[in-house]
Amino acid sequence: GLGDVYKRQEIEYTENEDKLPKSKSIIAISEHENFIALDLELTDDLVEEGMLNDLNRGLQNLRKKSGCKVGESVTIEYFSESEKVKKIIESNLESIYDTISVKLNSTEKFTEGSKIKLMEEELVARVK
């Protein structure tokens, strides 16, 4: 679940902000008696989840542009030079199909297609 994704760090209750763990990714806000601290560090799991969300959104847009009907299964070819993108796709093929009815096939490099940006990475995809 989502709770597993976050890097956990125990923070003891304190009324003094100076007692918080020192980290560039932790922000703290206090107003009157209220105090909150958030760790904004992007773990590898959070980055992967964000890239997968970007991928699903991009594939949905490609389905829509190609005229696919809701629930219609479609095969999409893709190419990416990024090993990170390939790994995320390969480890989530079943989830992608279950979520948006898209079967993905890796293929040789091609230029005609839709570019899908996954955070700092990219792939090119086309409906087969």
C-alpha positions in Angstrom: 0.0 0.0 0.0 0.9 3.6 -0.1 2.2 3.5 3.5 5.0 1.2 2.3 6.2 3.7 -0.2 7.1 6.4 2.2 10.5 6.4 3.9 9.7 6.3 7.5 11.6 8.2 10.1 10.4 8.4 13.7 10.1 12.0 14.9 9.6 12.3 18.6 7.1 14.8 19.8 8.7 18.1 20.6 7.7 21.7 21.1 11.0 22.8 19.8 11.7 22.9 16.0 15.4 22.6 16.7 15.0 19.0 17.9 13.8 17.9 14.4 16.2 15.6 12.4 18.4 17.7 10.2 17.4 17.1 6.6 17.0 19.2 3.5 13.9 17.3 2.6 12.0 18.0 5.9 10.0 21.2 6.1 8.3 22.3 9.3 5.6 24.9 10.0 4.4 26.1 13.3 1.6 28.5 14.1 0.3 29.1 17.6 0.1 25.7 19.2 0.0 23.8 15.9 3.2 22.2 14.5 3.7 20.0 11.5 6.7 18.5 9.8 6.8 16.8 6.4 9.5 14.8 4.8 9.4 15.7 1.1 12.2 13.3 0.0 11.4 11.4 -3.2 12.2 7.7 -2.6 12.9 5.4 -5.6 9.4 3.9 -5.0 7.7 7.3 -5.2 9.6 8.2 -8.4 8.6 4.9 -10.0 5.0 5.4 -9.0 5.0 8.9 -10.5 6.6 7.6 -13.7 3.9 4.9 -13.9 1.2 7.5 -13.4 2.7 9.6 -16.2 2.9 6.5 -18.5 -0.8 5.5 -17.8 -1.9 9.1 -18.5 0.1 9.3 -21.7 -1.2 6.0 -23.0 -4.8 7.0 -22.2 -4.3 10.1 -24.2 -2.8 8.1 -27.1 -5.8 5.7 -26.9 -8.2 8.7 -27.0 -6.4 10.3 -30.0 -6.6 7.0 -32.0 -10.3 6.7 -31.4 -10.3 3.7 -29.1 -13.6 3.1 -27.2 -13.7 2.8 -23.4 -12.8 -0.7 -22.3 -11.5 -1.6 -25.8 -8.3 -3.6 -25.7 -5.5 -2.1 -27.8 -1.8 -2.9 -28.5 0.7 -0.1 -28.4 4.3 -0.3 -29.6 6.9 1.7 -27.7 10.5 2.5 -27.8 12.7 4.1 -25.1 16.4 4.3 -24.7 15.9 4.6 -20.9 16.6 1.4 -19.0 14.6 2.8 -16.1 11.5 3.2 -18.4 11.9 -0.3 -19.8 12.2 -1.8 -16.3 9.1 0.1 -15.0 7.1 -1.1 -18.1 8.3 -4.7 -17.9 7.5 -5.0 -14.2 4.0 -3.4 -14.6 2.7 -4.9 -17.8 -0.2 -6.7 -16.1 -1.1 -3.7 -14.0 -1.1 -1.4 -17.1 -3.3 -3.8 -19.0 -5.7 -4.2 -16.0 -5.9 -0.4 -15.5 -6.2 0.9 -19.1 -6.6 -2.2 -21.4 -3.3 -1.5 -23.2 -1.0 -4.3 -24.2 2.6 -2.9 -24.7 5.2 -4.3 -27.1 8.7 -3.1 -27.1 10.1 -2.4 -30.6 13.0 -1.1 -32.6 13.6 2.7 -32.6 11.0 4.7 -34.5 10.3 8.4 -34.7 6.7 8.6 -35.9 4.6 8.3 -32.8 3.6 10.2 -29.7 6.2 11.2 -27.2 5.3 10.4 -23.6 7.4 12.1 -20.9 7.9 10.2 -17.7 9.4 12.7 -15.3 12.9 13.2 -16.7 12.7 10.2 -19.1 10.8 9.7 -22.4 9.4 7.1 -24.7 7.8 7.1 -28.1 4.6 5.1 -28.6 2.1 4.4 -31.4 -1.1 2.3 -31.7 -0.4 -0.9 -33.6 
